[in-house]
Amino acid sequence: MSTRTAYETGLEKFNRTSKVVDFFFNLIFIILALLCVIPVVVVLSISFSSENSIRETGYHLLPIALSGEAYAYVIKQGTMILRALGISALVTVAGTAIGVLLTASMGYVLSRPTYKLNGFLTWVVFIPMIFNGGLVSSYFINTNLLELKDSVWALILPLAVSSFNVIICKTFFKSTIPDGLIESAEIDGASQQRIFFSIILPISLPVIATIGLFLCFSYWNDWFQSMLYIDNQNLYSLQALLNSLMSNVDALAKNAASMGVSYAVLVATMPKESARMAVAIIIVLPVAFAYPFFQKYFISGLTIGAVKG
């Protein structure tokens, strides 16, 4: 037996697990998967349940009395839902594009050992990840200094750059992009902007997709910025609308005048619980459909800096 064969045999024996251990590992993963899937199934079930069955029997894994009244009611509120959907889409697309550009450029600059302010700016990026400036200071800067109150930019700029994402980009560029590639481009007369956009970004799809996915989820699921900075309901995102629904059923009822329906009749007839869950399902669907397209790059990005055999 050769040395290589003996090594592989020993390695396989060392990594081998018993069937009992495999069974328990599989059981744990199945339980964890069910813990993630079952809440979504319950929410979907509630959205297709009649309001009377929810009041009488509560929540169930499957609808007791199947009904589409919640989705019919949400469709009737088309103006509000579509406006909120448009705001969410605009904020998500614009915020993700701006955030990826800023994060990648900062990470690339900090990854260059020849940059004179490398050490200082690394600490500037790292310290906010450990010590937060606080909500009061952030609110004061965004409202009084930058004057972002009741503006779409208030939903975009505060979430555009994260220290964690910048460090991920820095690690990727430092461990993946060879210095010789950049030096050869500089010898050929390419500017730093040309190197970054024409050479670095095209070969950095894994980290770009990972950061983009993080930002996309962050923007799409955000409601806190709307609560802080938005008073105009025309600028509510879907998540902010859902948050209003969860805390106040009047959020949809405020459109009663425009529909020619009295406030009392609307509140009495609206499917409160099922409508909330229907909006939640509408919010989840775009992200659920988008994730499989990013999964390959997302997994590659998460393994940045891992030990390779």
Beta strands, then each sheet from edge to edge (+ up, - down):
end
